[in-house]
Amino acid sequence: MTRMLQNPFFDRPAEVVARELLGCVLCVRVGEKIERHIITETEAYVGPHDLASHASKGRTARTEVMFGRPGTIYMYLVYGMYDMLNIVTGEAGYPAAVLIRGVGKWNGPGKLTKALGITRTLNGQSVGKKVGLWVEEGETMVSSEQIESTPRIGVAYAKEWAEKELRFVLRR
């Protein structure tokens, strides 16, 4: 049996958490069944100075969750149709998070939340079995050679921050 990741895992810089989530297992309760999917792609949003982060616009009703405790779920809607799953990282009060971009056979953050039934109703909740969404350690250690770093996707508006290699992909 694998171990569920606790808040101390998420209480670190977003770029560290984003890399180390690769190979871990996203667990989602669907009715009485638990689905487990290996995390294959993430993106780090590293704080208020990161122009690609929602927090770069300041503390608002939308971004309030990002200022919460590590391990808090931050969900938002894009293009009026896709719920995006993020997990808050770092110390409370500092807005940073990791976007889960791919798990198992689903590449694309909107596709995975739709396929797994993950919705904005989880916004502001802590990851854990109580809410039906948590992360477990992977079965095998992921080496740095298995990780590709690239610029994030869809953040061209973020000037120099668009080119920062804060997207992490597990090579298969």
Long-range contacts (C-beta under 8 A, 24 or more apart in sequence): 2-136, 2-137, 2-138, 2-139, 3-136, 3-137, 4-128, 4-129, 4-134, 4-135, 4-136, 5-127, 5-134, 5-135, 5-136, 5-137, 6-71, 7-69, 7-70, 7-71, 7-126, 8-70, 9-71, 9-135, 10-70, 10-71, 10-87, 10-88, 10-89, 10-90, 10-127, 11-70, 11-71, 11-89, 11-90, 11-91, 12-70, 12-89, 12-90, 13-44, 13-46, 13-89, 13-90, 13-96, 14-44, 14-45, 14-46, 14-47, 14-89, 14-90, 14-96, 14-97, 14-98, 14-166, 15-44, 15-46, 15-166, 17-44, 17-87, 17-89, 17-98, 18-42, 18-43, 18-44, 18-98, 18-166, 18-168, 19-147, 19-168, 21-98, 21-100, 21-135, 22-142, 22-146, 22-147, 22-168, 22-169, 22-170, 23-138, 23-140, 23-141, 23-142, 23-146, 23-170, 24-135, 24-136, 24-137, 24-138, 25-135, 25-136, 25-137, 25-138, 26-100, 26-103, 26-116, 26-133, 26-135, 27-133, 27-134, 27-135, 27-136, 28-116, 28-117, 28-118, 28-132, 28-133, 29-129, 29-132, 29-133, 30-116, 30-117, 35-116, 36-136, 37-103, 37-104, 37-106, 37-112, 37-116, 38-103, 38-104, 38-138, 38-170, 39-100, 39-102, 39-103, 39-135, 39-170, 40-102, 40-103, 40-104, 40-107, 40-169, 40-170, 40-172, 41-100, 41-101, 41-102, 41-107, 41-167, 41-168, 41-169, 41-170, 42-98, 42-99, 42-100, 42-101, 42-102, 42-167, 42-168, 43-98, 43-99, 43-101, 43-152, 43-153, 43-166, 43-167, 43-168, 44-89, 44-96, 44-98, 44-166, 44-167, 44-168, 45-86, 45-96, 45-97, 45-98, 45-99, 45-166, 46-96, 46-166, 47-90, 47-94, 47-95, 47-96, 48-95, 50-158, 50-161, 51-157, 51-158, 51-159, 51-160, 51-161, 51-162, 52-152, 52-155, 52-157, 52-158, 52-161, 52-162, 53-95, 53-96, 53-97, 54-95, 55-95, 55-96, 56-158, 59-95, 63-95, 65-123, 65-124, 66-95, 66-96, 66-97, 67-92, 67-93, 67-94, 67-95, 68-92, 68-124, 69-126, 71-126, 71-127, 71-128, 72-124, 72-125, 72-126, 72-127, 73-122, 73-123, 73-124, 73-125, 73-126, 73-127, 73-131, 73-133, 74-123, 74-124, 75-118, 75-119, 75-120, 75-122, 75-123, 76-120, 76-123, 77-120, 78-110, 79-110, 81-110, 82-109, 82-110, 82-113, 82-114, 83-110, 83-113, 83-114, 83-118, 83-119, 83-120, 84-109, 84-110, 84-113, 85-109, 85-112, 85-113, 85-118, 85-122, 87-127, 87-135, 101-153, 101-167, 102-169, 142-170, 145-171, 146-170, 146-171, 147-171
